[in-house]
Amino acid sequence: MTHLFLLNAFAGTKDSTPELKTQIEKLSLPGTVIEYTGGKDDATAIARRYAEKGDELRVYACGGDGTANEAMHGLLGFDNAALGVVPVGTGNDYVRSLPGKTEDFLNLKKLTEGSVVTVDLLKCNDRYALNVISVGYDCEVADRAQKNKRRPMMSGPLAYKLAIVQCLMTKRKHTFTPYADGRRIPVAEGFQTQMLAVAAKGKYYGGGIKATPYAEIDDGLIDFMAIPTVPITYFAWLMGSFTRGEHIDHPKAKRFILHEKCSELRLDNHGDIKVGIDGEMFVMKNPKITVVPKAFRVIVPIPKIE
């Protein structure tokens, strides 16, 4: 078996690769290989190169959800491969929904000795997601945060907080129309536009926001949730419930928050729309999202049952 560790020095708020390299070397695992990613899609290319050799392969994506997504694209279609996520990025949301303790995904010994589970994927046009596909306000915030990070002395968390405020003023109103399994889902009564929508397999996104608390990684369904454009003062109140995953059932919010399970979701926007796929931004027109059941193998830090 080959244990391939993909180290992303640009993930998170600091370079974790020296510490990770030391931990990997201490494991003394036979078949261990360390590779470094240096740019976009490097993780995809490296993972695919090793998967194509045909040997049993475990790939450990050491970075954020974006690094994991890239590695997943390199392993798609290879039954000899499985992906482990070492969450040293900024958001690290996917592992929160996987079996096992979240902190154990950082324990390389537990992860390399862990078991493999088979999970669903989401497909959006020609891209796949492990965790979440989103449109609307949150995508605008993520896009603005990336631009803010380029400013001198701007940390990741500060860039994100500033983006939240910036986009509240100008990026709250969106005109996409969702269709779930072919059925049009209108905006809630009393509202004119949508603020955001999430199609998910995992429960969390945005650095720990429990947007889709009823999502399951292997139920063969898309968990869809949408919030209309509410007033800024109301959104400030709603954020607490939204972060904790209490918004869908909250007595004051359930009348306007949309939530349902479906197998296919289409978002008609009559033009280009920003789409976040596991935190990475793409521009698409009328994106179509489907679920691919039991499509991928993921390593979790739970011992194998002999």
C-alpha positions in Angstrom: 0.0 0.0 0.0 1.1 3.5 -0.8 0.5 6.3 1.7 0.7 9.6 -0.2 0.7 12.8 1.8 -0.2 16.0 -0.1 1.1 19.0 1.8 -0.3 22.5 0.9 1.9 25.2 2.4 -0.6 27.9 1.5 -3.6 26.4 3.4 -4.7 28.0 6.6 -3.3 31.0 8.4 0.2 29.6 8.7 2.5 27.0 7.0 1.9 23.7 8.7 4.0 21.6 6.4 7.2 21.5 8.5 5.3 20.1 11.5 3.3 17.7 9.3 6.5 16.4 7.7 8.0 15.7 11.1 4.9 13.8 12.2 4.8 11.8 9.0 8.4 10.8 9.3 7.8 9.7 12.9 5.1 7.2 11.7 7.7 5.2 9.8 4.9 3.8 7.6 6.1 1.6 4.7 5.2 3.0 1.3 5.1 6.6 2.5 5.5 9.4 -0.1 5.4 13.2 0.6 4.4 15.5 -2.2 4.0 19.3 -2.1 1.3 21.2 -4.0 2.3 24.5 -5.4 -0.7 25.8 -7.3 -4.2 25.2 -8.5 -5.1 21.6 -9.4 -1.7 20.3 -8.3 -3.4 18.0 -5.8 -5.6 16.6 -8.6 -2.7 15.9 -10.9 -0.5 14.3 -8.3 -3.3 12.1 -6.8 -4.2 10.9 -10.3 -0.6 10.1 -11.2 -0.3 7.8 -8.2 -3.8 6.3 -8.6 -3.1 5.3 -12.2 -0.3 3.0 -11.0 -3.0 0.6 -9.8 -1.6 -0.2 -6.4 -3.7 0.2 -3.2 -3.5 3.9 -2.4 -4.3 6.1 0.5 -4.0 9.8 -0.1 -4.0 12.3 2.8 -4.9 15.8 1.7 -3.2 18.1 4.2 -4.9 21.5 3.8 -8.4 22.9 3.7 -11.6 21.7 2.0 -10.3 23.1 -1.3 -7.3 20.8 -1.2 -9.4 17.8 -0.3 -11.7 18.6 -3.2 -8.8 18.8 -5.7 -7.4 15.5 -4.4 -10.9 13.9 -4.7 -11.1 15.0 -8.4 -7.8 13.1 -9.0 -9.0 9.9 -7.4 -12.5 9.8 -9.0 -13.1 6.4 -10.7 -10.2 4.6 -9.0 -11.4 1.8 -6.8 -7.9 1.2 -5.5 -7.8 4.7 -3.8 -9.2 6.4 -0.7 -8.9 9.9 0.6 -8.1 11.1 4.1 -8.5 14.7 5.0 -6.0 16.4 7.4 -7.8 19.7 8.3 -5.1 22.4 8.5 -6.9 24.9 6.2 -9.1 27.8 7.0 -12.6 26.3 7.1 -12.1 22.6 7.6 -15.8 21.9 7.5 -16.1 18.5 5.8 -14.5 16.5 8.6 -17.1 17.8 11.0 -19.7 15.7 9.3 -17.6 12.5 9.0 -17.6 9.6 11.5 -15.1 10.0 14.2 -13.9 12.9 16.4 -13.0 16.0 14.5 -9.7 16.4 16.4 -8.7 12.8 15.5 -8.4 13.8 11.8 -5.3 15.7 12.9 -3.9 12.6 14.6 -1.9 11.1 11.7 -1.4 7.8 13.5 -5.2 7.3 14.1 -6.0 8.5 10.5 -3.5 6.2 8.8 -4.8 3.2 10.9 -8.4 4.2 10.3 -11.2 2.6 8.2 -12.8 3.5 4.9 -16.4 4.6 4.5 -18.2 5.1 1.2 -19.9 8.5 0.8 -22.1 10.4 -1.7 -20.8 13.2 -3.9 -22.6 16.2 -5.4 -22.1 16.9 -9.1 -22.5 20.5 -10.4 -22.2 20.7 -14.2 -18.7 19.1 -14.6 -17.4 19.6 -11.1 -17.9 17.5 -8.0 -18.3 18.4 -4.3 -17.6 16.4 -1.1 -19.4 18.8 1.2 -21.3 21.8 -0.1 -22.4 23.7 -3.2 -23.7 27.2 -2.5 -24.8 30.4 -4.3 -25.7 33.9 -3.3 -24.5 36.0 -0.4 -22.0 33.5 1.1 -20.3 33.2 -2.3 -19.9 36.9 -2.6 -18.5 37.0 0.9 -15.9 34.3 0.1 -14.9 36.1 -3.1 -14.5 39.4 -1.3 -12.6 37.8 1.5 -10.0 36.4 -1.0 -9.6 40.0 -2.4 -9.3 41.4 1.1 -6.5 38.9 2.0 -4.3 40.5 -0.6 -4.2 43.7 1.4 -1.1 44.3 3.6 -1.4 43.0 7.2 -4.8 41.4 6.5 -5.3 38.0 8.3 -7.7 35.4 7.0 -10.3 35.8 9.8 -10.2 39.6 9.6 -10.5 39.5 5.8 -13.6 37.3 6.2 -15.3 39.4 8.9 -14.7 42.6 6.8 -16.2 40.8 3.8 -19.4 40.0 5.7 -19.9 43.7 6.4 -19.0 44.8 2.9 -21.4 42.3 1.2 -24.3 43.0 3.6 -24.6 46.4 2.0 -24.4 45.4 -1.7 -24.7 41.6 -2.2 -27.8 40.4 -0.4 -30.3 40.3 -3.3 -30.2 37.4 -5.8 -32.7 36.4 -8.4 -32.1 32.7 -8.9 -35.1 30.3 -8.9 -34.6 26.8 -7.5 -36.2 23.7 -9.1 -36.1 20.6 -6.9 -36.7 17.3 -8.8 -38.3 19.5 -11.5 -40.6 21.3 -9.2 -40.3 25.1 -9.0 -39.7 26.4 -5.5 -40.8 30.0 -5.2 -39.3 32.5 -2.8 -41.1 32.6 0.5 -44.3 34.7 0.7 -43.6 38.3 1.5 -40.1 38.3 0.0 -38.9 39.3 -3.5 -35.4 37.9 -3.8 -33.1 35.1 -2.4 -30.2 35.8 -0.1 -28.4 32.4 -0.3 -28.9 28.8 -1.0 -27.0 25.7 0.0 -27.0 22.2 -1.5 -25.2 19.9 0.8 -23.9 16.4 1.8 -22.2 17.7 5.0 -23.8 19.8 7.8 -21.3 22.6 8.0 -19.7 25.3 5.8 -18.2 28.7 6.1 -15.9 27.7 9.0 -18.4 26.0 11.2 -21.8 27.3 10.3 -24.3 24.5 10.6 -26.3 25.5 7.6 -27.8 22.1 6.8 -28.2 20.2 10.1 -30.2 17.4 8.5 -27.7 16.6 5.8 -26.2 13.0 5.6 -23.1 12.0 3.8 -24.5 8.7 2.5 -28.3 9.0 2.2 -28.4 9.4 -1.6 -30.1 12.8 -1.4 -29.3 16.5 -1.7 -30.1 18.5 1.4 -31.3 21.9 0.1 -31.7 25.1 2.2 -32.4 28.6 1.1 -32.9 31.9 2.9 -34.7 34.9 1.2 -33.3 38.4 1.4 -34.2 39.5 4.9 -33.5 43.0 6.3 -30.0 43.5 7.7 -31.3 43.8 11.3 -33.2 40.6 11.0 -30.2 38.8 9.4 -28.1 39.9 12.4 -30.6 38.2 14.7 -30.8 35.1 12.5 -27.0 34.6 12.3 -26.9 33.0 15.8 -29.5 30.4 15.0 -28.0 29.9 11.5 -24.5 29.2 13.0 -25.9 26.7 15.5 -28.1 24.9 13.0 -31.3 25.9 14.7 -32.7 28.2 11.9 -34.7 25.6 10.0 -37.0 24.8 12.9 -36.9 28.2 14.6 -40.5 29.4 15.2 -39.7 32.8 13.8 -37.8 31.6 10.8 -39.4 28.4 9.6 -42.1 30.3 7.7 -39.6 31.7 5.2 -36.6 29.4 5.3 -36.8 26.7 2.5 -35.6 23.2 3.3 -36.1 19.9 1.6 -34.4 16.8 0.3 -34.2 16.0 -3.4 -32.2 14.1 -6.0 -31.7 16.9 -8.5 -31.6 20.6 -8.1 -31.5 23.3 -10.7 -30.8 27.0 -10.1 -32.1 29.2 -12.9 -30.5 32.6 -12.9 -30.9 33.7 -16.6 -27.3 34.6 -16.6 -24.0 34.0 -14.9 -23.9 33.2 -11.2 -21.1 32.6 -8.7 -21.1 29.1 -7.4 -19.1 27.9 -4.4 -18.0 24.3 -4.6 -16.3 23.2 -1.4 -15.3 26.8 -0.9 -13.8 27.3 -4.4 -15.5 29.8 -6.6 -16.8 29.2 -10.2 -19.0 31.2 -12.5 -21.8 29.2 -14.1 -25.1 29.7 -15.9 -28.2 27.9 -14.5 -26.1 25.3 -12.6 -27.6 21.8 -12.3 -26.8 19.8 -9.2 -27.2 16.0 -8.8 -26.3 13.5 -6.2 -24.0 10.6 -7.0 -24.7 7.9 -4.4 -21.9 5.9 -2.8 -19.4 7.4 -5.3 -16.2 7.9 -3.2 -14.1 6.3 -0.5 -13.0 8.4 2.5 -10.7 7.4 5.4 -12.0 8.1 8.9 -10.0 7.8 12.2 -12.0 4.9 13.5 -10.1 1.5 13.7 -11.0 -1.2 11.2 -13.2 -4.0 12.5 -11.4 -7.2 11.9 
